[in-house]
């Protein structure tokens, strides 16, 4: 379980950091709108929430990749 978790969380952490850097290089957190309203959070809060959101999306992608790599024996094994 630990190895499987590291296969998902470590690469997604790196991708989350890269995605945050690329996104916030182009977008100023003070000019960010959510549902048509300006975001009233501090810049640090926006950066933090943005990082965790990017990390979650990347982790979901990595988890889906691990799921698709399972063999037929693993999929059809009785529980």
mmCIF file of the N, C-alpha and C atoms, coordinates in Angstrom:
data_MODEL
# 
_entry.id   MODEL 
# 
loop_
_atom_site.group_PDB 
_atom_site.id 
_atom_site.type_symbol 
_atom_site.label_atom_id 
_atom_site.label_alt_id 
_atom_site.label_comp_id 
_atom_site.label_asym_id 
_atom_site.label_entity_id 
_atom_site.label_seq_id 
_atom_site.pdbx_PDB_ins_code 
_atom_site.Cartn_x 
_atom_site.Cartn_y 
_atom_site.Cartn_z 
_atom_site.occupancy 
_atom_site.B_iso_or_equiv 
_atom_site.pdbx_formal_charge 
_atom_site.auth_seq_id 
_atom_site.auth_comp_id 
_atom_site.auth_asym_id 
_atom_site.auth_atom_id 
_atom_site.pdbx_PDB_model_num 
ATOM 1   N N  . UNK A 1 1  ? 0.822   -1.200  0.000   1.00 0.00 ? 1  UNK A N  1 
ATOM 2   C CA . UNK A 1 1  ? 0.000   0.000   0.000   1.00 0.00 ? 1  UNK A CA 1 
ATOM 3   C C  . UNK A 1 1  ? 0.864   1.261   0.000   1.00 0.00 ? 1  UNK A C  1 
ATOM 4   N N  . UNK A 1 2  ? 1.970   1.248   0.781   1.00 0.00 ? 2  UNK A N  1 
ATOM 5   C CA . UNK A 1 2  ? 2.825   2.426   0.854   1.00 0.00 ? 2  UNK A CA 1 
ATOM 6   C C  . UNK A 1 2  ? 3.491   2.765   -0.464  1.00 0.00 ? 2  UNK A C  1 
ATOM 7   N N  . UNK A 1 3  ? 3.944   1.728   -1.175  1.00 0.00 ? 3  UNK A N  1 
ATOM 8   C CA . UNK A 1 3  ? 4.586   1.952   -2.468  1.00 0.00 ? 3  UNK A CA 1 
ATOM 9   C C  . UNK A 1 3  ? 3.579   2.514   -3.470  1.00 0.00 ? 3  UNK A C  1 
ATOM 10  N N  . UNK A 1 4  ? 2.364   1.957   -3.459  1.00 0.00 ? 4  UNK A N  1 
ATOM 11  C CA . UNK A 1 4  ? 1.307   2.420   -4.362  1.00 0.00 ? 4  UNK A CA 1 
ATOM 12  C C  . UNK A 1 4  ? 0.960   3.883   -4.088  1.00 0.00 ? 4  UNK A C  1 
ATOM 13  N N  . UNK A 1 5  ? 0.916   4.244   -2.801  1.00 0.00 ? 5  UNK A N  1 
ATOM 14  C CA . UNK A 1 5  ? 0.607   5.616   -2.427  1.00 0.00 ? 5  UNK A CA 1 
ATOM 15  C C  . UNK A 1 5  ? 1.707   6.577   -2.879  1.00 0.00 ? 5  UNK A C  1 
ATOM 16  N N  . UNK A 1 6  ? 2.956   6.149   -2.763  1.00 0.00 ? 6  UNK A N  1 
ATOM 17  C CA . UNK A 1 6  ? 4.060   6.999   -3.216  1.00 0.00 ? 6  UNK A CA 1 
ATOM 18  C C  . UNK A 1 6  ? 4.074   7.148   -4.732  1.00 0.00 ? 6  UNK A C  1 
ATOM 19  N N  . UNK A 1 7  ? 3.658   6.116   -5.452  1.00 0.00 ? 7  UNK A N  1 
ATOM 20  C CA . UNK A 1 7  ? 3.574   6.217   -6.913  1.00 0.00 ? 7  UNK A CA 1 
ATOM 21  C C  . UNK A 1 7  ? 2.554   7.271   -7.321  1.00 0.00 ? 7  UNK A C  1 
ATOM 22  N N  . UNK A 1 8  ? 1.581   7.503   -6.492  1.00 0.00 ? 8  UNK A N  1 
ATOM 23  C CA . UNK A 1 8  ? 0.536   8.478   -6.808  1.00 0.00 ? 8  UNK A CA 1 
ATOM 24  C C  . UNK A 1 8  ? 0.892   9.865   -6.281  1.00 0.00 ? 8  UNK A C  1 
ATOM 25  N N  . UNK A 1 9  ? 1.263   9.955   -5.004  1.00 0.00 ? 9  UNK A N  1 
ATOM 26  C CA . UNK A 1 9  ? 1.405   11.267  -4.367  1.00 0.00 ? 9  UNK A CA 1 
ATOM 27  C C  . UNK A 1 9  ? 2.671   12.030  -4.748  1.00 0.00 ? 9  UNK A C  1 
ATOM 28  N N  . UNK A 1 10 ? 3.795   11.327  -4.916  1.00 0.00 ? 10 UNK A N  1 
ATOM 29  C CA . UNK A 1 10 ? 5.032   12.059  -5.211  1.00 0.00 ? 10 UNK A CA 1 
ATOM 30  C C  . UNK A 1 10 ? 5.019   12.700  -6.598  1.00 0.00 ? 10 UNK A C  1 
ATOM 31  N N  . UNK A 1 11 ? 4.713   11.965  -7.683  1.00 0.00 ? 11 UNK A N  1 
ATOM 32  C CA . UNK A 1 11 ? 4.673   12.641  -8.983  1.00 0.00 ? 11 UNK A CA 1 
ATOM 33  C C  . UNK A 1 11 ? 3.603   13.725  -9.055  1.00 0.00 ? 11 UNK A C  1 
ATOM 34  N N  . UNK A 1 12 ? 2.464   13.495  -8.394  1.00 0.00 ? 12 UNK A N  1 
ATOM 35  C CA . UNK A 1 12 ? 1.409   14.507  -8.435  1.00 0.00 ? 12 UNK A CA 1 
ATOM 36  C C  . UNK A 1 12 ? 1.801   15.753  -7.641  1.00 0.00 ? 12 UNK A C  1 
ATOM 37  N N  . UNK A 1 13 ? 2.619   15.598  -6.600  1.00 0.00 ? 13 UNK A N  1 
ATOM 38  C CA . UNK A 1 13 ? 3.136   16.746  -5.861  1.00 0.00 ? 13 UNK A CA 1 
ATOM 39  C C  . UNK A 1 13 ? 4.010   17.612  -6.765  1.00 0.00 ? 13 UNK A C  1 
ATOM 40  N N  . UNK A 1 14 ? 4.882   16.966  -7.510  1.00 0.00 ? 14 UNK A N  1 
ATOM 41  C CA . UNK A 1 14 ? 5.762   17.694  -8.436  1.00 0.00 ? 14 UNK A CA 1 
ATOM 42  C C  . UNK A 1 14 ? 4.934   18.408  -9.511  1.00 0.00 ? 14 UNK A C  1 
ATOM 43  N N  . UNK A 1 15 ? 3.985   17.693  -10.099 1.00 0.00 ? 15 UNK A N  1 
ATOM 44  C CA . UNK A 1 15 ? 3.142   18.286  -11.146 1.00 0.00 ? 15 UNK A CA 1 
ATOM 45  C C  . UNK A 1 15 ? 2.289   19.417  -10.572 1.00 0.00 ? 15 UNK A C  1 
ATOM 46  N N  . UNK A 1 16 ? 1.777   19.246  -9.350  1.00 0.00 ? 16 UNK A N  1 
ATOM 47  C CA . UNK A 1 16 ? 1.007   20.313  -8.712  1.00 0.00 ? 16 UNK A CA 1 
ATOM 48  C C  . UNK A 1 16 ? 1.830   21.578  -8.531  1.00 0.00 ? 16 UNK A C  1 
ATOM 49  N N  . UNK A 1 17 ? 3.085   21.416  -8.123  1.00 0.00 ? 17 UNK A N  1 
ATOM 50  C CA . UNK A 1 17 ? 3.963   22.577  -7.969  1.00 0.00 ? 17 UNK A CA 1 
ATOM 51  C C  . UNK A 1 17 ? 4.266   23.264  -9.293  1.00 0.00 ? 17 UNK A C  1 
ATOM 52  N N  . UNK A 1 18 ? 4.503   22.468  -10.327 1.00 0.00 ? 18 UNK A N  1 
ATOM 53  C CA . UNK A 1 18 ? 4.766   23.043  -11.655 1.00 0.00 ? 18 UNK A CA 1 
ATOM 54  C C  . UNK A 1 18 ? 3.521   23.747  -12.191 1.00 0.00 ? 18 UNK A C  1 
ATOM 55  N N  . UNK A 1 19 ? 2.356   23.110  -12.020 1.00 0.00 ? 19 UNK A N  1 
ATOM 56  C CA . UNK A 1 19 ? 1.112   23.712  -12.500 1.00 0.00 ? 19 UNK A CA 1 
ATOM 57  C C  . UNK A 1 19 ? 0.811   25.014  -11.770 1.00 0.00 ? 19 UNK A C  1 
ATOM 58  N N  . UNK A 1 20 ? 1.045   25.035  -10.467 1.00 0.00 ? 20 UNK A N  1 
ATOM 59  C CA . UNK A 1 20 ? 0.822   26.270  -9.718  1.00 0.00 ? 20 UNK A CA 1 
ATOM 60  C C  . UNK A 1 20 ? 1.757   27.377  -10.190 1.00 0.00 ? 20 UNK A C  1 
ATOM 61  N N  . UNK A 1 21 ? 3.029   27.025  -10.383 1.00 0.00 ? 21 UNK A N  1 
ATOM 62  C CA . UNK A 1 21 ? 3.975   28.026  -10.872 1.00 0.00 ? 21 UNK A CA 1 
ATOM 63  C C  . UNK A 1 21 ? 3.583   28.576  -12.224 1.00 0.00 ? 21 UNK A C  1 
ATOM 64  N N  . UNK A 1 22 ? 3.171   27.695  -13.132 1.00 0.00 ? 22 UNK A N  1 
ATOM 65  C CA . UNK A 1 22 ? 2.763   28.153  -14.465 1.00 0.00 ? 22 UNK A CA 1 
ATOM 66  C C  . UNK A 1 22 ? 1.482   28.984  -14.395 1.00 0.00 ? 22 UNK A C  1 
ATOM 67  N N  . UNK A 1 23 ? 0.510   28.548  -13.606 1.00 0.00 ? 23 UNK A N  1 
ATOM 68  C CA . UNK A 1 23 ? -0.772  29.257  -13.515 1.00 0.00 ? 23 UNK A CA 1 
ATOM 69  C C  . UNK A 1 23 ? -0.597  30.639  -12.909 1.00 0.00 ? 23 UNK A C  1 
ATOM 70  N N  . UNK A 1 24 ? 0.096   30.710  -11.765 1.00 0.00 ? 24 UNK A N  1 
ATOM 71  C CA . UNK A 1 24 ? 0.224   31.993  -11.082 1.00 0.00 ? 24 UNK A CA 1 
ATOM 72  C C  . UNK A 1 24 ? 1.314   32.879  -11.672 1.00 0.00 ? 24 UNK A C  1 
ATOM 73  N N  . UNK A 1 25 ? 2.054   32.390  -12.646 1.00 0.00 ? 25 UNK A N  1 
ATOM 74  C CA . UNK A 1 25 ? 2.918   33.275  -13.426 1.00 0.00 ? 25 UNK A CA 1 
ATOM 75  C C  . UNK A 1 25 ? 2.060   34.131  -14.354 1.00 0.00 ? 25 UNK A C  1 
ATOM 76  N N  . UNK A 1 26 ? 0.951   33.556  -14.808 1.00 0.00 ? 26 UNK A N  1 
ATOM 77  C CA . UNK A 1 26 ? 0.061   34.256  -15.738 1.00 0.00 ? 26 UNK A CA 1 
ATOM 78  C C  . UNK A 1 26 ? -1.099  34.970  -15.051 1.00 0.00 ? 26 UNK A C  1 
ATOM 79  N N  . UNK A 1 27 ? -1.527  34.485  -13.885 1.00 0.00 ? 27 UNK A N  1 
ATOM 80  C CA . UNK A 1 27 ? -2.705  35.012  -13.199 1.00 0.00 ? 27 UNK A CA 1 
ATOM 81  C C  . UNK A 1 27 ? -2.280  35.643  -11.873 1.00 0.00 ? 27 UNK A C  1 
ATOM 82  N N  . UNK A 1 28 ? -2.706  36.878  -11.653 1.00 0.00 ? 28 UNK A N  1 
ATOM 83  C CA . UNK A 1 28 ? -2.452  37.557  -10.389 1.00 0.00 ? 28 UNK A CA 1 
ATOM 84  C C  . UNK A 1 28 ? -3.543  37.142  -9.398  1.00 0.00 ? 28 UNK A C  1 
ATOM 85  N N  . UNK A 1 29 ? -3.193  36.629  -8.208  1.00 0.00 ? 29 UNK A N  1 
ATOM 86  C CA . UNK A 1 29 ? -4.225  36.190  -7.266  1.00 0.00 ? 29 UNK A CA 1 
ATOM 87  C C  . UNK A 1 29 ? -5.149  37.322  -6.804  1.00 0.00 ? 29 UNK A C  1 
ATOM 88  N N  . UNK A 1 30 ? -4.709  38.547  -6.878  1.00 0.00 ? 30 UNK A N  1 
ATOM 89  C CA . UNK A 1 30 ? -5.555  39.687  -6.501  1.00 0.00 ? 30 UNK A CA 1 
ATOM 90  C C  . UNK A 1 30 ? -6.627  39.977  -7.566  1.00 0.00 ? 30 UNK A C  1 
ATOM 91  N N  . UNK A 1 31 ? -6.443  39.479  -8.786  1.00 0.00 ? 31 UNK A N  1 
ATOM 92  C CA . UNK A 1 31 ? -7.397  39.714  -9.871  1.00 0.00 ? 31 UNK A CA 1 
ATOM 93  C C  . UNK A 1 31 ? -8.199  38.460  -10.210 1.00 0.00 ? 31 UNK A C  1 
ATOM 94  N N  . UNK A 1 32 ? -8.226  37.495  -9.299  1.00 0.00 ? 32 UNK A N  1 
ATOM 95  C CA . UNK A 1 32 ? -8.900  36.227  -9.530  1.00 0.00 ? 32 UNK A CA 1 
ATOM 96  C C  . UNK A 1 32 ? -10.379 36.347  -9.165  1.00 0.00 ? 32 UNK A C  1 
ATOM 97  N N  . UNK A 1 33 ? -11.248 35.832  -10.038 1.00 0.00 ? 33 UNK A N  1 
ATOM 98  C CA . UNK A 1 33 ? -12.687 35.841  -9.804  1.00 0.00 ? 33 UNK A CA 1 
ATOM 99  C C  . UNK A 1 33 ? -13.183 34.415  -9.658  1.00 0.00 ? 33 UNK A C  1 
ATOM 100 N N  . UNK A 1 34 ? -14.137 34.202  -8.749  1.00 0.00 ? 34 UNK A N  1 
ATOM 101 C CA . UNK A 1 34 ? -14.744 32.902  -8.524  1.00 0.00 ? 34 UNK A CA 1 
ATOM 102 C C  . UNK A 1 34 ? -16.252 33.099  -8.533  1.00 0.00 ? 34 UNK A C  1 
ATOM 103 N N  . UNK A 1 35 ? -16.935 32.455  -9.477  1.00 0.00 ? 35 UNK A N  1 
ATOM 104 C CA . UNK A 1 35 ? -18.384 32.589  -9.655  1.00 0.00 ? 35 UNK A CA 1 
ATOM 105 C C  . UNK A 1 35 ? -18.799 34.040  -9.862  1.00 0.00 ? 35 UNK A C  1 
ATOM 106 N N  . UNK A 1 36 ? -18.009 34.800  -10.613 1.00 0.00 ? 36 UNK A N  1 
ATOM 107 C CA . UNK A 1 36 ? -18.332 36.180  -10.951 1.00 0.00 ? 36 UNK A CA 1 
ATOM 108 C C  . UNK A 1 36 ? -17.996 37.198  -9.884  1.00 0.00 ? 36 UNK A C  1 
ATOM 109 N N  . UNK A 1 37 ? -17.487 36.757  -8.752  1.00 0.00 ? 37 UNK A N  1 
ATOM 110 C CA . UNK A 1 37 ? -17.131 37.661  -7.653  1.00 0.00 ? 37 UNK A CA 1 
ATOM 111 C C  . UNK A 1 37 ? -15.617 37.621  -7.433  1.00 0.00 ? 37 UNK A C  1 
ATOM 112 N N  . UNK A 1 38 ? -15.009 38.774  -7.111  1.00 0.00 ? 38 UNK A N  1 
ATOM 113 C CA . UNK A 1 38 ? -13.574 38.746  -6.825  1.00 0.00 ? 38 UNK A CA 1 
ATOM 114 C C  . UNK A 1 38 ? -13.287 37.949  -5.553  1.00 0.00 ? 38 UNK A C  1 
ATOM 115 N N  . UNK A 1 39 ? -12.210 37.206  -5.563  1.00 0.00 ? 39 UNK A N  1 
ATOM 116 C CA . UNK A 1 39 ? -11.803 36.411  -4.397  1.00 0.00 ? 39 UNK A CA 1 
ATOM 117 C C  . UNK A 1 39 ? -11.261 37.359  -3.336  1.00 0.00 ? 39 UNK A C  1 
ATOM 118 N N  . UNK A 1 40 ? -11.763 37.242  -2.112  1.00 0.00 ? 40 UNK A N  1 
ATOM 119 C CA . UNK A 1 40 ? -11.373 38.142  -1.025  1.00 0.00 ? 40 UNK A CA 1 
ATOM 120 C C  . UNK A 1 40 ? -10.300 37.546  -0.116  1.00 0.00 ? 40 UNK A C  1 
ATOM 121 N N  . UNK A 1 41 ? -9.687  36.449  -0.513  1.00 0.00 ? 41 UNK A N  1 
ATOM 122 C CA . UNK A 1 41 ? -8.665  35.795  0.310   1.00 0.00 ? 41 UNK A CA 1 
ATOM 123 C C  . UNK A 1 41 ? -7.324  36.488  0.128   1.00 0.00 ? 41 UNK A C  1 
ATOM 124 N N  . UNK A 1 42 ? -6.432  36.229  1.058   1.00 0.00 ? 42 UNK A N  1 
ATOM 125 C CA . UNK A 1 42 ? -5.068  36.749  0.930   1.00 0.00 ? 42 UNK A CA 1 
ATOM 126 C C  . UNK A 1 42 ? -4.358  36.003  -0.203  1.00 0.00 ? 42 UNK A C  1 
ATOM 127 N N  . UNK A 1 43 ? -3.280  36.578  -0.692  1.00 0.00 ? 43 UNK A N  1 
ATOM 128 C CA . UNK A 1 43 ? -2.523  35.941  -1.772  1.00 0.00 ? 43 UNK A CA 1 
ATOM 129 C C  . UNK A 1 43 ? -1.984  34.587  -1.326  1.00 0.00 ? 43 UNK A C  1 
ATOM 130 N N  . UNK A 1 44 ? -1.542  34.490  -0.072  1.00 0.00 ? 44 UNK A N  1 
ATOM 131 C CA . UNK A 1 44 ? -1.032  33.214  0.439   1.00 0.00 ? 44 UNK A CA 1 
ATOM 132 C C  . UNK A 1 44 ? -2.118  32.153  0.454   1.00 0.00 ? 44 UNK A C  1 
ATOM 133 N N  . UNK A 1 45 ? -3.324  32.520  0.839   1.00 0.00 ? 45 UNK A N  1 
ATOM 134 C CA . UNK A 1 45 ? -4.438  31.567  0.848   1.00 0.00 ? 45 UNK A CA 1 
ATOM 135 C C  . UNK A 1 45 ? -4.774  31.110  -0.569  1.00 0.00 ? 45 UNK A C  1 
ATOM 136 N N  . UNK A 1 46 ? -4.761  32.017  -1.522  1.00 0.00 ? 46 UNK A N  1 
ATOM 137 C CA . UNK A 1 46 ? -5.044  31.659  -2.913  1.00 0.00 ? 46 UNK A CA 1 
ATOM 138 C C  . UNK A 1 46 ? -3.968  30.723  -3.446  1.00 0.00 ? 46 UNK A C  1 
ATOM 139 N N  . UNK A 1 47 ? -2.707  31.024  -3.167  1.00 0.00 ? 47 UNK A N  1 
ATOM 140 C CA . UNK A 1 47 ? -1.620  30.140  -3.595  1.00 0.00 ? 47 UNK A CA 1 
ATOM 141 C C  . UNK A 1 47 ? -1.751  28.751  -2.973  1.00 0.00 ? 47 UNK A C  1 
ATOM 142 N N  . UNK A 1 48 ? -2.092  28.697  -1.687  1.00 0.00 ? 48 UNK A N  1 
ATOM 143 C CA . UNK A 1 48 ? -2.211  27.415  -0.992  1.00 0.00 ? 48 UNK A CA 1 
ATOM 144 C C  . UNK A 1 48 ? -3.366  26.586  -1.536  1.00 0.00 ? 48 UNK A C  1 
ATOM 145 N N  . UNK A 1 49 ? -4.534  27.198  -1.668  1.00 0.00 ? 49 UNK A N  1 
ATOM 146 C CA . UNK A 1 49 ? -5.694  26.480  -2.207  1.00 0.00 ? 49 UNK A CA 1 
ATOM 147 C C  . UNK A 1 49 ? -5.431  26.059  -3.648  1.00 0.00 ? 49 UNK A C  1 
ATOM 148 N N  . UNK A 1 50 ? -4.792  26.924  -4.412  1.00 0.00 ? 50 UNK A N  1 
ATOM 149 C CA . UNK A 1 50 ? -4.456  26.586  -5.796  1.00 0.00 ? 50 UNK A CA 1 
ATOM 150 C C  . UNK A 1 50 ? -3.519  25.394  -5.871  1.00 0.00 ? 50 UNK A C  1 
ATOM 151 N N  . UNK A 1 51 ? -2.503  25.373  -5.015  1.00 0.00 ? 51 UNK A N  1 
ATOM 152 C CA . UNK A 1 51 ? -1.573  24.249  -5.020  1.00 0.00 ? 51 UNK A CA 1 
ATOM 153 C C  . UNK A 1 51 ? -2.287  22.945  -4.689  1.00 0.00 ? 51 UNK A C  1 
ATOM 154 N N  . UNK A 1 52 ? -3.095  22.954  -3.622  1.00 0.00 ? 52 UNK A N  1 
ATOM 155 C CA . UNK A 1 52 ? -3.779  21.722  -3.237  1.00 0.00 ? 52 UNK A CA 1 
ATOM 156 C C  . UNK A 1 52 ? -4.792  21.277  -4.287  1.00 0.00 ? 52 UNK A C  1 
ATOM 157 N N  . UNK A 1 53 ? -5.412  22.220  -4.980  1.00 0.00 ? 53 UNK A N  1 
ATOM 158 C CA . UNK A 1 53 ? -6.332  21.856  -6.064  1.00 0.00 ? 53 UNK A CA 1 
ATOM 159 C C  . UNK A 1 53 ? -5.566  21.221  -7.231  1.00 0.00 ? 53 UNK A C  1 
ATOM 160 N N  . UNK A 1 54 ? -4.456  21.816  -7.619  1.00 0.00 ? 54 UNK A N  1 
ATOM 161 C CA . UNK A 1 54 ? -3.638  21.229  -8.688  1.00 0.00 ? 54 UNK A CA 1 
ATOM 162 C C  . UNK A 1 54 ? -3.089  19.875  -8.275  1.00 0.00 ? 54 UNK A C  1 
ATOM 163 N N  . UNK A 1 55 ? -2.688  19.745  -7.016  1.00 0.00 ? 55 UNK A N  1 
ATOM 164 C CA . UNK A 1 55 ? -2.167  18.474  -6.513  1.00 0.00 ? 55 UNK A CA 1 
ATOM 165 C C  . UNK A 1 55 ? -3.253  17.409  -6.546  1.00 0.00 ? 55 UNK A C  1 
ATOM 166 N N  . UNK A 1 56 ? -4.465  17.767  -6.161  1.00 0.00 ? 56 UNK A N  1 
ATOM 167 C CA . UNK A 1 56 ? -5.573  16.805  -6.161  1.00 0.00 ? 56 UNK A CA 1 
ATOM 168 C C  . UNK A 1 56 ? -5.897  16.328  -7.575  1.00 0.00 ? 56 UNK A C  1 
ATOM 169 N N  . UNK A 1 57 ? -5.895  17.240  -8.530  1.00 0.00 ? 57 UNK A N  1 
ATOM 170 C CA . UNK A 1 57 ? -6.171  16.845  -9.920  1.00 0.00 ? 57 UNK A CA 1 
ATOM 171 C C  . UNK A 1 57 ? -5.070  15.925  -10.439 1.00 0.00 ? 57 UNK A C  1 
ATOM 172 N N  . UNK A 1 58 ? -3.825  16.267  -10.148 1.00 0.00 ? 58 UNK A N  1 
ATOM 173 C CA . UNK A 1 58 ? -2.711  15.427  -10.591 1.00 0.00 ? 58 UNK A CA 1 
ATOM 174 C C  . UNK A 1 58 ? -2.734  14.075  -9.876  1.00 0.00 ? 58 UNK A C  1 
ATOM 175 N N  . UNK A 1 59 ? -3.118  14.032  -8.596  1.00 0.00 ? 59 UNK A N  1 
ATOM 176 C CA . UNK A 1 59 ? -3.208  12.768  -7.870  1.00 0.00 ? 59 UNK A CA 1 
ATOM 177 C C  . UNK A 1 59 ? -4.312  11.892  -8.443  1.00 0.00 ? 59 UNK A C  1 
ATOM 178 N N  . UNK A 1 60 ? -5.426  12.496  -8.820  1.00 0.00 ? 60 UNK A N  1 
ATOM 179 C CA . UNK A 1 60 ? -6.509  11.726  -9.446  1.00 0.00 ? 60 UNK A CA 1 
ATOM 180 C C  . UNK A 1 60 ? -6.039  11.131  -10.767 1.00 0.00 ? 60 UNK A C  1 
ATOM 181 N N  . UNK A 1 61 ? -5.274  11.878  -11.523 1.00 0.00 ? 61 UNK A N  1 
ATOM 182 C CA . UNK A 1 61 ? -4.739  11.373  -12.782 1.00 0.00 ? 61 UNK A CA 1 
ATOM 183 C C  . UNK A 1 61 ? -3.771  10.214  -12.546 1.00 0.00 ? 61 UNK A C  1 
ATOM 184 N N  . UNK A 1 62 ? -2.889  10.361  -11.558 1.00 0.00 ? 62 UNK A N  1 
ATOM 185 C CA . UNK A 1 62 ? -1.939  9.288   -11.247 1.00 0.00 ? 62 UNK A CA 1 
ATOM 186 C C  . UNK A 1 62 ? -2.652  8.051   -10.723 1.00 0.00 ? 62 UNK A C  1 
ATOM 187 N N  . UNK A 1 63 ? -3.669  8.243   -9.894  1.00 0.00 ? 63 UNK A N  1 
ATOM 188 C CA . UNK A 1 63 ? -4.428  7.104   -9.366  1.00 0.00 ? 63 UNK A CA 1 
ATOM 189 C C  . UNK A 1 63 ? -5.150  6.373   -10.493 1.00 0.00 ? 63 UNK A C  1 
ATOM 190 N N  . UNK A 1 64 ? -5.692  7.112   -11.434 1.00 0.00 ? 64 UNK A N  1 
ATOM 191 C CA . UNK A 1 64 ? -6.366  6.491   -12.566 1.00 0.00 ? 64 UNK A CA 1 
ATOM 192 C C  . UNK A 1 64 ? -5.376  5.701   -13.421 1.00 0.00 ? 64 UNK A C  1 
ATOM 193 N N  . UNK A 1 65 ? -4.168  6.228   -13.587 1.00 0.00 ? 65 UNK A N  1 
ATOM 194 C CA . UNK A 1 65 ? -3.140  5.502   -14.321 1.00 0.00 ? 65 UNK A CA 1 
ATOM 195 C C  . UNK A 1 65 ? -2.784  4.199   -13.611 1.00 0.00 ? 65 UNK A C  1 
ATOM 196 N N  . UNK A 1 66 ? -2.620  4.246   -12.284 1.00 0.00 ? 66 UNK A N  1 
ATOM 197 C CA . UNK A 1 66 ? -2.331  3.016   -11.525 1.00 0.00 ? 66 UNK A CA 1 
ATOM 198 C C  . UNK A 1 66 ? -3.483  2.028   -11.630 1.00 0.00 ? 66 UNK A C  1 
ATOM 199 N N  . UNK A 1 67 ? -4.703  2.525   -11.618 1.00 0.00 ? 67 UNK A N  1 
ATOM 200 C CA . UNK A 1 67 ? -5.867  1.659   -11.760 1.00 0.00 ? 67 UNK A CA 1 
ATOM 201 C C  . UNK A 1 67 ? -5.871  0.957   -13.117 1.00 0.00 ? 67 UNK A C  1 
ATOM 202 N N  . UNK A 1 68 ? -5.535  1.693   -14.158 1.00 0.00 ? 68 UNK A N  1 
ATOM 203 C CA . UNK A 1 68 ? -5.533  1.115   -15.507 1.00 0.00 ? 68 UNK A CA 1 
ATOM 204 C C  . UNK A 1 68 ? -4.378  0.147   -15.732 1.00 0.00 ? 68 UNK A C  1 
ATOM 205 N N  . UNK A 1 69 ? -3.336  0.195   -14.913 1.00 0.00 ? 69 UNK A N  1 
ATOM 206 C CA . UNK A 1 69 ? -2.197  -0.702  -15.070 1.00 0.00 ? 69 UNK A CA 1 
ATOM 207 C C  . UNK A 1 69 ? -2.415  -2.068  -14.423 1.00 0.00 ? 69 UNK A C  1 
ATOM 208 N N  . UNK A 1 70 ? -3.519  -2.225  -13.729 1.00 0.00 ? 70 UNK A N  1 
ATOM 209 C CA . UNK A 1 70 ? -3.784  -3.525  -13.099 1.00 0.00 ? 70 UNK A CA 1 
ATOM 210 C C  . UNK A 1 70 ? -4.015  -4.580  -14.178 1.00 0.00 ? 70 UNK A C  1 
ATOM 211 N N  . UNK A 1 71 ? -3.498  -5.776  -13.942 1.00 0.00 ? 71 UNK A N  1 
ATOM 212 C CA . UNK A 1 71 ? -3.646  -6.868  -14.890 1.00 0.00 ? 71 UNK A CA 1 
ATOM 213 C C  . UNK A 1 71 ? -4.975  -7.577  -14.725 1.00 0.00 ? 71 UNK A C  1 
ATOM 214 N N  . UNK A 1 72 ? -5.264  -8.473  -15.643 1.00 0.00 ? 72 UNK A N  1 
ATOM 215 C CA . UNK A 1 72 ? -6.522  -9.214  -15.615 1.00 0.00 ? 72 UNK A CA 1 
ATOM 216 C C  . UNK A 1 72 ? -6.622  -10.086 -14.367 1.00 0.00 ? 72 UNK A C  1 
ATOM 217 N N  . UNK A 1 73 ? -5.497  -10.632 -13.925 1.00 0.00 ? 73 UNK A N  1 
ATOM 218 C CA . UNK A 1 73 ? -5.515  -11.480 -12.730 1.00 0.00 ? 73 UNK A CA 1 
ATOM 219 C C  . UNK A 1 73 ? -5.923  -10.655 -11.506 1.00 0.00 ? 73 UNK A C  1 
ATOM 220 N N  . UNK A 1 74 ? -5.406  -9.425  -11.418 1.00 0.00 ? 74 UNK A N  1 
ATOM 221 C CA . UNK A 1 74 ? -5.763  -8.552  -10.283 1.00 0.00 ? 74 UNK A CA 1 
ATOM 222 C C  . UNK A 1 74 ? -7.227  -8.120  -10.339 1.00 0.00 ? 74 UNK A C  1 
ATOM 223 N N  . UNK A 1 75 ? -7.702  -7.815  -11.530 1.00 0.00 ? 75 UNK A N  1 
ATOM 224 C CA . UNK A 1 75 ? -9.079  -7.359  -11.685 1.00 0.00 ? 75 UNK A CA 1 
ATOM 225 C C  . UNK A 1 75 ? -10.069 -8.475  -11.392 1.00 0.00 ? 75 UNK A C  1 
ATOM 226 N N  . UNK A 1 76 ? -9.763  -9.688  -11.856 1.00 0.00 ? 76 UNK A N  1 
ATOM 227 C CA . UNK A 1 76 ? -10.700 -10.800 -11.723 1.00 0.00 ? 76 UNK A CA 1 
ATOM 228 C C  . UNK A 1 76 ? -10.480 -11.654 -10.478 1.00 0.00 ? 76 UNK A C  1 
ATOM 229 N N  . UNK A 1 77 ? -9.536  -11.275 -9.633  1.00 0.00 ? 77 UNK A N  1 
ATOM 230 C CA . UNK A 1 77 ? -9.263  -12.059 -8.422  1.00 0.00 ? 77 UNK A CA 1 
ATOM 231 C C  . UNK A 1 77 ? -10.437 -11.936 -7.442  1.00 0.00 ? 77 UNK A C  1 
ATOM 232 N N  . UNK A 1 78 ? -10.850 -13.057 -6.850  1.00 0.00 ? 78 UNK A N  1 
ATOM 233 C CA . UNK A 1 78 ? -11.923 -12.977 -5.860  1.00 0.00 ? 78 UNK A CA 1 
ATOM 234 C C  . UNK A 1 78 ? -11.416 -12.271 -4.601  1.00 0.00 ? 78 UNK A C  1 
ATOM 235 N N  . UNK A 1 79 ? -12.280 -11.514 -3.966  1.00 0.00 ? 79 UNK A N  1 
ATOM 236 C CA . UNK A 1 79 ? -11.882 -10.768 -2.764  1.00 0.00 ? 79 UNK A CA 1 
ATOM 237 C C  . UNK A 1 79 ? -11.852 -11.636 -1.557  1.00 0.00 ? 79 UNK A C  1 
# 
